[in-house]
Amino acid sequence: MTTHWLIEFTDELMRITDDLDQTRAAEFVRKVYEAGREAGHREAAEGGEHSGW
């Protein structure tokens, strides 16, 4: 069975930080996911490629 992406990344974030509980870490991971998803949709609609860093 595969671990759900939200649990996987929440657990990883909690391992690398000292002051996040599971709820706050999950909220942050979900916020980052949604921002990335929206950016991807916007870039696809504009016909552009990933802008990168």
PDB file of N, H, CA, C and O in Angstrom:
ATOM      1  N   MET A   1       0.839  -1.184   0.000  1.00  0.00           N
ATOM      2  CA  MET A   1       0.000   0.000   0.000  1.00  0.00           C
ATOM      3  C   MET A   1       0.885   1.248   0.000  1.00  0.00           C
ATOM      4  O   MET A   1       1.855   1.328   0.754  1.00  0.00           O
ATOM      5  N   THR A   2       0.553   2.197  -0.830  1.00  0.00           N
ATOM      6  H   THR A   2      -0.235   2.133  -1.442  1.00  0.00           H
ATOM      7  CA  THR A   2       1.309   3.437  -0.958  1.00  0.00           C
ATOM      8  C   THR A   2       0.793   4.472   0.031  1.00  0.00           C
ATOM      9  O   THR A   2      -0.414   4.618   0.223  1.00  0.00           O
ATOM     10  N   THR A   3       1.725   5.190   0.657  1.00  0.00           N
ATOM     11  H   THR A   3       2.706   5.071   0.501  1.00  0.00           H
ATOM     12  CA  THR A   3       1.355   6.260   1.575  1.00  0.00           C
ATOM     13  C   THR A   3       0.830   7.449   0.779  1.00  0.00           C
ATOM     14  O   THR A   3       1.423   7.833  -0.229  1.00  0.00           O
ATOM     15  N   HIS A   4      -0.260   8.022   1.221  1.00  0.00           N
ATOM     16  H   HIS A   4      -0.742   7.710   2.039  1.00  0.00           H
ATOM     17  CA  HIS A   4      -0.848   9.192   0.562  1.00  0.00           C
ATOM     18  C   HIS A   4       0.179  10.320   0.551  1.00  0.00           C
ATOM     19  O   HIS A   4       0.914  10.493   1.524  1.00  0.00           O
ATOM     20  N   TRP A   5       0.239  11.079  -0.518  1.00  0.00           N
ATOM     21  H   TRP A   5      -0.358  10.939  -1.308  1.00  0.00           H
ATOM     22  CA  TRP A   5       1.240  12.144  -0.667  1.00  0.00           C
ATOM     23  C   TRP A   5       1.183  13.149   0.473  1.00  0.00           C
ATOM     24  O   TRP A   5       2.225  13.636   0.914  1.00  0.00           O
ATOM     25  N   LEU A   6      -0.015  13.471   0.961  1.00  0.00           N
ATOM     26  H   LEU A   6      -0.861  13.075   0.603  1.00  0.00           H
ATOM     27  CA  LEU A   6      -0.124  14.461   2.031  1.00  0.00           C
ATOM     28  C   LEU A   6       0.544  13.947   3.309  1.00  0.00           C
ATOM     29  O   LEU A   6       1.251  14.698   3.983  1.00  0.00           O
ATOM     30  N   ILE A   7       0.329  12.701   3.638  1.00  0.00           N
ATOM     31  H   ILE A   7      -0.245  12.092   3.091  1.00  0.00           H
ATOM     32  CA  ILE A   7       0.943  12.116   4.832  1.00  0.00           C
ATOM     33  C   ILE A   7       2.456  12.029   4.662  1.00  0.00           C
ATOM     34  O   ILE A   7       3.213  12.356   5.577  1.00  0.00           O
ATOM     35  N   GLU A   8       2.884  11.590   3.494  1.00  0.00           N
ATOM     36  H   GLU A   8       2.269  11.325   2.751  1.00  0.00           H
ATOM     37  CA  GLU A   8       4.324  11.441   3.224  1.00  0.00           C
ATOM     38  C   GLU A   8       5.067  12.768   3.386  1.00  0.00           C
ATOM     39  O   GLU A   8       6.088  12.826   4.071  1.00  0.00           O
ATOM     40  N   PHE A   9       4.563  13.830   2.762  1.00  0.00           N
ATOM     41  H   PHE A   9       3.733  13.783   2.205  1.00  0.00           H
ATOM     42  CA  PHE A   9       5.251  15.116   2.818  1.00  0.00           C
ATOM     43  C   PHE A   9       5.069  15.818   4.161  1.00  0.00           C
ATOM     44  O   PHE A   9       5.953  16.553   4.600  1.00  0.00           O
ATOM     45  N   THR A  10       3.930  15.598   4.814  1.00  0.00           N
ATOM     46  H   THR A  10       3.212  15.002   4.457  1.00  0.00           H
ATOM     47  CA  THR A  10       3.733  16.144   6.150  1.00  0.00           C
ATOM     48  C   THR A  10       4.739  15.535   7.113  1.00  0.00           C
ATOM     49  O   THR A  10       5.372  16.246   7.894  1.00  0.00           O
ATOM     50  N   ASP A  11       4.885  14.213   7.053  1.00  0.00           N
ATOM     51  H   ASP A  11       4.372  13.636   6.418  1.00  0.00           H
ATOM     52  CA  ASP A  11       5.859  13.533   7.913  1.00  0.00           C
ATOM     53  C   ASP A  11       7.278  14.023   7.643  1.00  0.00           C
ATOM     54  O   ASP A  11       8.052  14.237   8.576  1.00  0.00           O
ATOM     55  N   GLU A  12       7.619  14.200   6.371  1.00  0.00           N
ATOM     56  H   GLU A  12       6.990  14.026   5.613  1.00  0.00           H
ATOM     57  CA  GLU A  12       8.958  14.678   6.031  1.00  0.00           C
ATOM     58  C   GLU A  12       9.181  16.089   6.561  1.00  0.00           C
ATOM     59  O   GLU A  12      10.244  16.377   7.112  1.00  0.00           O
ATOM     60  N   LEU A  13       8.213  16.962   6.407  1.00  0.00           N
ATOM     61  H   LEU A  13       7.350  16.728   5.959  1.00  0.00           H
ATOM     62  CA  LEU A  13       8.343  18.329   6.907  1.00  0.00           C
ATOM     63  C   LEU A  13       8.519  18.335   8.425  1.00  0.00           C
ATOM     64  O   LEU A  13       9.320  19.105   8.954  1.00  0.00           O
ATOM     65  N   MET A  14       7.780  17.489   9.117  1.00  0.00           N
ATOM     66  H   MET A  14       7.129  16.864   8.687  1.00  0.00           H
ATOM     67  CA  MET A  14       7.893  17.427  10.572  1.00  0.00           C
ATOM     68  C   MET A  14       9.266  16.905  11.002  1.00  0.00           C
ATOM     69  O   MET A  14       9.769  17.288  12.058  1.00  0.00           O
ATOM     70  N   ARG A  15       9.872  16.037  10.194  1.00  0.00           N
ATOM     71  H   ARG A  15       9.463  15.726   9.336  1.00  0.00           H
ATOM     72  CA  ARG A  15      11.210  15.536  10.512  1.00  0.00           C
ATOM     73  C   ARG A  15      12.276  16.618  10.387  1.00  0.00           C
ATOM     74  O   ARG A  15      13.261  16.599  11.124  1.00  0.00           O
ATOM     75  N   ILE A  16      12.096  17.554   9.473  1.00  0.00           N
ATOM     76  H   ILE A  16      11.296  17.570   8.873  1.00  0.00           H
ATOM     77  CA  ILE A  16      13.148  18.553   9.244  1.00  0.00           C
ATOM     78  C   ILE A  16      12.911  19.857   9.994  1.00  0.00           C
ATOM     79  O   ILE A  16      13.733  20.771   9.925  1.00  0.00           O
ATOM     80  N   THR A  17      11.802  19.948  10.705  1.00  0.00           N
ATOM     81  H   THR A  17      11.135  19.205  10.761  1.00  0.00           H
ATOM     82  CA  THR A  17      11.537  21.138  11.518  1.00  0.00           C
ATOM     83  C   THR A  17      11.354  20.724  12.973  1.00  0.00           C
ATOM     84  O   THR A  17      11.053  19.569  13.274  1.00  0.00           O
ATOM     85  N   ASP A  18      11.538  21.673  13.852  1.00  0.00           N
ATOM     86  H   ASP A  18      11.782  22.611  13.608  1.00  0.00           H
ATOM     87  CA  ASP A  18      11.418  21.382  15.276  1.00  0.00           C
ATOM     88  C   ASP A  18      10.094  21.828  15.884  1.00  0.00           C
ATOM     89  O   ASP A  18       9.706  21.350  16.951  1.00  0.00           O
ATOM     90  N   ASP A  19       9.407  22.734  15.218  1.00  0.00           N
ATOM     91  H   ASP A  19       9.722  23.122  14.352  1.00  0.00           H
ATOM     92  CA  ASP A  19       8.272  23.369  15.887  1.00  0.00           C
ATOM     93  C   ASP A  19       6.928  23.223  15.186  1.00  0.00           C
ATOM     94  O   ASP A  19       6.015  24.004  15.452  1.00  0.00           O
ATOM     95  N   LEU A  20       6.782  22.246  14.301  1.00  0.00           N
ATOM     96  H   LEU A  20       7.523  21.611  14.084  1.00  0.00           H
ATOM     97  CA  LEU A  20       5.498  22.057  13.623  1.00  0.00           C
ATOM     98  C   LEU A  20       4.807  20.805  14.146  1.00  0.00           C
ATOM     99  O   LEU A  20       5.410  19.736  14.243  1.00  0.00           O
ATOM    100  N   ASP A  21       3.526  20.964  14.480  1.00  0.00           N
ATOM    101  H   ASP A  21       3.037  21.832  14.401  1.00  0.00           H
ATOM    102  CA  ASP A  21       2.746  19.773  14.799  1.00  0.00           C
ATOM    103  C   ASP A  21       2.137  19.244  13.495  1.00  0.00           C
ATOM    104  O   ASP A  21       2.262  19.874  12.445  1.00  0.00           O
ATOM    105  N   GLN A  22       1.489  18.103  13.572  1.00  0.00           N
ATOM    106  H   GLN A  22       1.387  17.592  14.426  1.00  0.00           H
ATOM    107  CA  GLN A  22       0.962  17.460  12.369  1.00  0.00           C
ATOM    108  C   GLN A  22      -0.061  18.332  11.644  1.00  0.00           C
ATOM    109  O   GLN A  22      -0.067  18.382  10.414  1.00  0.00           O
ATOM    110  N   THR A  23      -0.915  19.012  12.383  1.00  0.00           N
ATOM    111  H   THR A  23      -0.910  18.971  13.382  1.00  0.00           H
ATOM    112  CA  THR A  23      -1.940  19.846  11.765  1.00  0.00           C
ATOM    113  C   THR A  23      -1.331  21.011  10.999  1.00  0.00           C
ATOM    114  O   THR A  23      -1.695  21.256   9.849  1.00  0.00           O
ATOM    115  N   ARG A  24      -0.414  21.724  11.623  1.00  0.00           N
ATOM    116  H   ARG A  24      -0.118  21.525  12.557  1.00  0.00           H
ATOM    117  CA  ARG A  24       0.230  22.873  10.952  1.00  0.00           C
ATOM    118  C   ARG A  24       1.067  22.417   9.764  1.00  0.00           C
ATOM    119  O   ARG A  24       1.069  23.071   8.721  1.00  0.00           O
ATOM    120  N   ALA A  25       1.769  21.314   9.909  1.00  0.00           N
ATOM    121  H   ALA A  25       1.767  20.782  10.756  1.00  0.00           H
ATOM    122  CA  ALA A  25       2.581  20.798   8.800  1.00  0.00           C
ATOM    123  C   ALA A  25       1.694  20.409   7.625  1.00  0.00           C
ATOM    124  O   ALA A  25       2.019  20.717   6.479  1.00  0.00           O
ATOM    125  N   ALA A  26       0.586  19.742   7.892  1.00  0.00           N
ATOM    126  H   ALA A  26       0.322  19.491   8.824  1.00  0.00           H
ATOM    127  CA  ALA A  26      -0.328  19.326   6.823  1.00  0.00           C
ATOM    128  C   ALA A  26      -0.945  20.534   6.130  1.00  0.00           C
ATOM    129  O   ALA A  26      -1.107  20.529   4.910  1.00  0.00           O
ATOM    130  N   GLU A  27      -1.292  21.567   6.890  1.00  0.00           N
ATOM    131  H   GLU A  27      -1.160  21.571   7.882  1.00  0.00           H
ATOM    132  CA  GLU A  27      -1.842  22.790   6.293  1.00  0.00           C
ATOM    133  C   GLU A  27      -0.842  23.429   5.348  1.00  0.00           C
ATOM    134  O   GLU A  27      -1.209  23.890   4.268  1.00  0.00           O
ATOM    135  N   PHE A  28       0.427  23.458   5.752  1.00  0.00           N
ATOM    136  H   PHE A  28       0.726  23.084   6.630  1.00  0.00           H
ATOM    137  CA  PHE A  28       1.464  24.048   4.910  1.00  0.00           C
ATOM    138  C   PHE A  28       1.666  23.225   3.637  1.00  0.00           C
ATOM    139  O   PHE A  28       1.753  23.782   2.542  1.00  0.00           O
ATOM    140  N   VAL A  29       1.740  21.909   3.780  1.00  0.00           N
ATOM    141  H   VAL A  29       1.669  21.457   4.669  1.00  0.00           H
ATOM    142  CA  VAL A  29       1.936  21.039   2.611  1.00  0.00           C
ATOM    143  C   VAL A  29       0.773  21.201   1.640  1.00  0.00           C
ATOM    144  O   VAL A  29       0.972  21.285   0.428  1.00  0.00           O
ATOM    145  N   ARG A  30      -0.433  21.245   2.176  1.00  0.00           N
ATOM    146  H   ARG A  30      -0.595  21.177   3.161  1.00  0.00           H
ATOM    147  CA  ARG A  30      -1.612  21.403   1.315  1.00  0.00           C
ATOM    148  C   ARG A  30      -1.591  22.767   0.607  1.00  0.00           C
ATOM    149  O   ARG A  30      -1.958  22.856  -0.565  1.00  0.00           O
ATOM    150  N   LYS A  31      -1.167  23.825   1.308  1.00  0.00           N
ATOM    151  H   LYS A  31      -0.869  23.752   2.260  1.00  0.00           H
ATOM    152  CA  LYS A  31      -1.077  25.166   0.715  1.00  0.00           C
ATOM    153  C   LYS A  31      -0.064  25.187  -0.429  1.00  0.00           C
ATOM    154  O   LYS A  31      -0.326  25.764  -1.484  1.00  0.00           O
ATOM    155  N   VAL A  32       1.077  24.564  -0.221  1.00  0.00           N
ATOM    156  H   VAL A  32       1.289  24.095   0.637  1.00  0.00           H
ATOM    157  CA  VAL A  32       2.106  24.511  -1.262  1.00  0.00           C
ATOM    158  C   VAL A  32       1.609  23.706  -2.463  1.00  0.00           C
ATOM    159  O   VAL A  32       1.825  24.100  -3.610  1.00  0.00           O
ATOM    160  N   TYR A  33       0.954  22.596  -2.203  1.00  0.00           N
ATOM    161  H   TYR A  33       0.779  22.276  -1.272  1.00  0.00           H
ATOM    162  CA  TYR A  33       0.405  21.767  -3.277  1.00  0.00           C
ATOM    163  C   TYR A  33      -0.589  22.561  -4.122  1.00  0.00           C
ATOM    164  O   TYR A  33      -0.510  22.561  -5.350  1.00  0.00           O
ATOM    165  N   GLU A  34      -1.518  23.232  -3.461  1.00  0.00           N
ATOM    166  H   GLU A  34      -1.583  23.232  -2.463  1.00  0.00           H
ATOM    167  CA  GLU A  34      -2.533  24.008  -4.181  1.00  0.00           C
ATOM    168  C   GLU A  34      -1.903  25.138  -4.996  1.00  0.00           C
ATOM    169  O   GLU A  34      -2.319  25.384  -6.128  1.00  0.00           O
ATOM    170  N   ALA A  35      -0.920  25.817  -4.443  1.00  0.00           N
ATOM    171  H   ALA A  35      -0.583  25.617  -3.523  1.00  0.00           H
ATOM    172  CA  ALA A  35      -0.251  26.901  -5.168  1.00  0.00           C
ATOM    173  C   ALA A  35       0.449  26.353  -6.405  1.00  0.00           C
ATOM    174  O   ALA A  35       0.391  26.960  -7.474  1.00  0.00           O
ATOM    175  N   GLY A  36       1.104  25.220  -6.265  1.00  0.00           N
ATOM    176  H   GLY A  36       1.151  24.727  -5.396  1.00  0.00           H
ATOM    177  CA  GLY A  36       1.778  24.608  -7.413  1.00  0.00           C
ATOM    178  C   GLY A  36       0.803  24.138  -8.479  1.00  0.00           C
ATOM    179  O   GLY A  36       1.051  24.279  -9.677  1.00  0.00           O
ATOM    180  N   ARG A  37      -0.301  23.581  -8.028  1.00  0.00           N
ATOM    181  H   ARG A  37      -0.503  23.467  -7.055  1.00  0.00           H
ATOM    182  CA  ARG A  37      -1.319  23.110  -8.966  1.00  0.00           C
ATOM    183  C   ARG A  37      -1.915  24.271  -9.748  1.00  0.00           C
ATOM    184  O   ARG A  37      -2.088  24.183 -10.963  1.00  0.00           O
ATOM    185  N   GLU A  38      -2.228  25.358  -9.051  1.00  0.00           N
ATOM    186  H   GLU A  38      -2.087  25.429  -8.063  1.00  0.00           H
ATOM    187  CA  GLU A  38      -2.777  26.539  -9.721  1.00  0.00           C
ATOM    188  C   GLU A  38      -1.774  27.138 -10.703  1.00  0.00           C
ATOM    189  O   GLU A  38      -2.150  27.546 -11.802  1.00  0.00           O
ATOM    190  N   ALA A  39      -0.507  27.194 -10.316  1.00  0.00           N
ATOM    191  H   ALA A  39      -0.201  26.863  -9.424  1.00  0.00           H
ATOM    192  CA  ALA A  39       0.528  27.721 -11.210  1.00  0.00           C
ATOM    193  C   ALA A  39       0.661  26.839 -12.443  1.00  0.00           C
ATOM    194  O   ALA A  39       0.818  27.347 -13.553  1.00  0.00           O
ATOM    195  N   GLY A  40       0.601  25.546 -12.264  1.00  0.00           N
ATOM    196  H   GLY A  40       0.473  25.133 -11.362  1.00  0.00           H
ATOM    197  CA  GLY A  40       0.685  24.622 -13.397  1.00  0.00           C
ATOM    198  C   GLY A  40      -0.468  24.794 -14.363  1.00  0.00           C
ATOM    199  O   GLY A  40      -0.272  24.805 -15.579  1.00  0.00           O
ATOM    200  N   HIS A  41      -1.673  24.928 -13.824  1.00  0.00           N
ATOM    201  H   HIS A  41      -1.832  24.919 -12.837  1.00  0.00           H
ATOM    202  CA  HIS A  41      -2.844  25.157 -14.684  1.00  0.00           C
ATOM    203  C   HIS A  41      -2.718  26.470 -15.440  1.00  0.00           C
ATOM    204  O   HIS A  41      -3.028  26.546 -16.629  1.00  0.00           O
ATOM    205  N   ARG A  42      -2.261  27.504 -14.741  1.00  0.00           N
ATOM    206  H   ARG A  42      -2.010  27.442 -13.775  1.00  0.00           H
ATOM    207  CA  ARG A  42      -2.109  28.828 -15.359  1.00  0.00           C
ATOM    208  C   ARG A  42      -1.069  28.784 -16.479  1.00  0.00           C
ATOM    209  O   ARG A  42      -1.297  29.326 -17.561  1.00  0.00           O
ATOM    210  N   GLU A  43       0.066  28.143 -16.223  1.00  0.00           N
ATOM    211  H   GLU A  43       0.251  27.703 -15.344  1.00  0.00           H
ATOM    212  CA  GLU A  43       1.114  28.048 -17.239  1.00  0.00           C
ATOM    213  C   GLU A  43       0.650  27.225 -18.431  1.00  0.00           C
ATOM    214  O   GLU A  43       0.972  27.551 -19.573  1.00  0.00           O
ATOM    215  N   ALA A  44      -0.101  26.162 -18.175  1.00  0.00           N
ATOM    216  H   ALA A  44      -0.362  25.897 -17.247  1.00  0.00           H
ATOM    217  CA  ALA A  44      -0.608  25.337 -19.273  1.00  0.00           C
ATOM    218  C   ALA A  44      -1.613  26.132 -20.116  1.00  0.00           C
ATOM    219  O   ALA A  44      -1.618  26.032 -21.343  1.00  0.00           O
ATOM    220  N   ALA A  45      -2.449  26.907 -19.460  1.00  0.00           N
ATOM    221  H   ALA A  45      -2.445  26.988 -18.463  1.00  0.00           H
ATOM    222  CA  ALA A  45      -3.439  27.709 -20.176  1.00  0.00           C
ATOM    223  C   ALA A  45      -2.783  28.791 -21.022  1.00  0.00           C
ATOM    224  O   ALA A  45      -3.293  29.172 -22.076  1.00  0.00           O
ATOM    225  N   GLU A  46      -1.641  29.281 -20.539  1.00  0.00           N
ATOM    226  H   GLU A  46      -1.227  28.972 -19.683  1.00  0.00           H
ATOM    227  CA  GLU A  46      -0.915  30.322 -21.279  1.00  0.00           C
ATOM    228  C   GLU A  46      -0.019  29.724 -22.356  1.00  0.00           C
ATOM    229  O   GLU A  46       0.591  30.451 -23.140  1.00  0.00           O
ATOM    230  N   GLY A  47       0.056  28.417 -22.391  1.00  0.00           N
ATOM    231  H   GLY A  47      -0.440  27.826 -21.754  1.00  0.00           H
ATOM    232  CA  GLY A  47       0.881  27.758 -23.390  1.00  0.00           C
ATOM    233  C   GLY A  47       2.366  27.810 -23.089  1.00  0.00           C
ATOM    234  O   GLY A  47       3.188  27.478 -23.944  1.00  0.00           O
ATOM    235  N   GLY A  48       2.712  28.217 -21.896  1.00  0.00           N
ATOM    236  H   GLY A  48       2.045  28.487 -21.202  1.00  0.00           H
ATOM    237  CA  GLY A  48       4.124  28.317 -21.520  1.00  0.00           C
ATOM    238  C   GLY A  48       4.614  27.087 -20.808  1.00  0.00           C
ATOM    239  O   GLY A  48       3.833  26.231 -20.395  1.00  0.00           O
ATOM    240  N   GLU A  49       5.890  27.013 -20.672  1.00  0.00           N
ATOM    241  H   GLU A  49       6.525  27.709 -21.008  1.00  0.00           H
ATOM    242  CA  GLU A  49       6.512  25.926 -19.929  1.00  0.00           C
ATOM    243  C   GLU A  49       6.712  26.370 -18.492  1.00  0.00           C
ATOM    244  O   GLU A  49       6.525  27.538 -18.149  1.00  0.00           O
ATOM    245  N   HIS A  50       7.089  25.428 -17.676  1.00  0.00           N
ATOM    246  H   HIS A  50       7.240  24.480 -17.955  1.00  0.00           H
ATOM    247  CA  HIS A  50       7.366  25.711 -16.273  1.00  0.00           C
ATOM    248  C   HIS A  50       8.410  26.803 -16.183  1.00  0.00           C
ATOM    249  O   HIS A  50       9.460  26.719 -16.821  1.00  0.00           O
ATOM    250  N   SER A  51       8.129  27.828 -15.397  1.00  0.00           N
ATOM    251  H   SER A  51       7.276  27.897 -14.879  1.00  0.00           H
ATOM    252  CA  SER A  51       9.023  28.979 -15.318  1.00  0.00           C
ATOM    253  C   SER A  51      10.317  28.675 -14.542  1.00  0.00           C
ATOM    254  O   SER A  51      11.314  29.384 -14.677  1.00  0.00           O
ATOM    255  N   GLY A  52      10.282  27.610 -13.730  1.00  0.00           N
ATOM    256  H   GLY A  52       9.472  27.034 -13.620  1.00  0.00           H
ATOM    257  CA  GLY A  52      11.493  27.240 -12.997  1.00  0.00           C
ATOM    258  C   GLY A  52      11.820  28.217 -11.907  1.00  0.00           C
ATOM    259  O   GLY A  52      10.977  29.005 -11.477  1.00  0.00           O
ATOM    260  N   TRP A  53      13.030  28.158 -11.474  1.00  0.00           N
ATOM    261  H   TRP A  53      13.715  27.518 -11.824  1.00  0.00           H
ATOM    262  CA  TRP A  53      13.485  28.974 -10.348  1.00  0.00           C
ATOM    263  C   TRP A  53      14.312  30.068 -10.851  1.00  0.00           C
ATOM    264  O   TRP A  53      14.803  30.881 -10.068  1.00  0.00           O
TER     265      TRP A  53
END
